[in-house]
Amino acid sequence: MVEETKQNVNLKVYPIPTENWLKVSLTVPDKGCFQLNVYSLSGQLKMPLSKMDFNEQVLVDVSSLATGTYLLEARSGNKRYLRRFIKR
């Protein structure tokens, strides 16, 4: 599991490595929502995903991605959080 806790922000991405589904959990003190995206390590957008409410957990279907390492981005306005994950 990879997570970040900064300024009361807790972003968890698991299991790592994953084959089909990635669980994303985001807890922040503010209200609103984040846009989720998956990028290759070279910065190419691979999967634009739906918006995610704060303090929510979602399942992301990554089965269509090729084996490799990717970045999950959670963005809201000028706030941006990245997590690396491995797809088997």
C-alpha positions, 0 to 999 in steps of 0.5 A: 500500500502506498499512501501520503499524509500531508496537511491532513490529506491521506491518499491510499492506493492498493494493492500494489502490484495489481492485476485488475482493480486498484482501490483508491481512498482519499481523505481530506479536511475540505469538501469537494471532489477530485478528478482522477487520471492514470498516466504512464511514467512518460506523462501520457494520459492513459485513463481519464477517470471520473470525479471522486468525492473527498472521504470516499473509496473507489475501485478503478478497473485497470485491467485494460492497461499493459503491464508496467508502472503508472501514476495515479493523479488526484487533482482538485484546483491547484491541489495535485497528488500522485501515487505510483502503482504497478500493473501486472 
